[in-house]
């Protein structure tokens, strides 16, 4: 089941977020330490203030996808950003990522977005394949998007047109 997350999902959100940051630190700009330092009240405000879709297996949150404004400006209200996309490793290869991505695309379109944008680490081949299979097209590279220890990680910029 896929549904919007809210304050009642705090513990499951914190669990899967920590799991993703621990196992795939180069896939996110937030570090595990930063996430763990956030108070429950701060995380609850974040869940209340943005659209986060959660994919569940029973009561267990197994995937997340946040839909945010790409830019906070009137002229950019047609653009959405896909963030915090994560599927628990136990569910890789099960179609969970596909279901979650389709739900995010459908929701963005239903909310009037005309394009959906995302950044993905250049070395994250499985995620890149998923995005490209669902119509995302690469439009650029953000060199040194993140610094992990003494290494830099490049991000690829992808766009999916939702209106045609």
Beta strands, then each sheet from edge to edge (+ up, - down):
strand 1: 2-4
strand 2: 51-57
strand 3: 60-69
strand 4: 79-87
strand 5: 115-121
strand 6: 137-148
strand 7: 151-161
sheet 1: 1+ 2- 3+ 4- 5- 7+ 6-
end
